[in-house]
Amino acid sequence: MSDDAAYRSVTLTIAGQPLSLRTDADEATLDAMSTLVNDRLKQVQEAAKGAAPQRVLILAVLTLAEELVKERNAHAAALAAIRDEAARAIAHLDEALADG
């Protein structure tokens, strides 16, 4: 979220409750976000039958946070592998140029 002028007020429905917020996210992103959150809440609610609503929310947030951390770690590992491969390729080219 960058320029305040790009923000607009929207209302998402999360767990059956309207949630008003200001955002610069596009409709597709907002739809994906609300679907992801609502689907996760439903999964947790079904797995933790009888749990208090606040506990369901916390568990859903924790499972989403776990996925985010795993994705960030996988991204960092992939980026490191690309950098390593690029460094090897550059070293190989440097060697070839020096010999040539």
Beta strands, then each sheet from edge to edge (+ up, - down):
strand 1: 8-14
strand 2: 17-23
sheet 1: 1+ 2-
end
